[in-house]
Amino acid sequence: MYNVAYVEDEKCIAHKGCRLCIIYCPEADCIILDTEKMKAVVVTNRCKGCELCVVVCDAAKHNAILMAPVNAATGVIDLSKSKAEAAALGQAYQG
């Protein structure tokens, strides 16, 4: 198991113009704007688990993003479990 970002819709204020997580995510097209809900959405199979989105969201006092373990075989995020071991930023982007 590894961690991926998960955006809590009820806390996300992308509809008010906030796009910090989308702007600062180092992985292209990993966090996108759902134009129907006007909320940020993480593309799970692109997320490297670096937690940069969590840092910028928390710094803006929104606290809308959490890291949750995902089953590598199924790609299902398990919100009932605590975080798995985090990869260091350098590890997340090796090969």
ABEGO torsion letter per residue (X at the ends): XBBBBBBBAAABAAAAGBAAAAAABABBGABBBBAAAGBBBBBAAABAGAGAAAAAAAAAGAGABBBBBBBAAAGBBBAABBBBBBBBAAAAABX
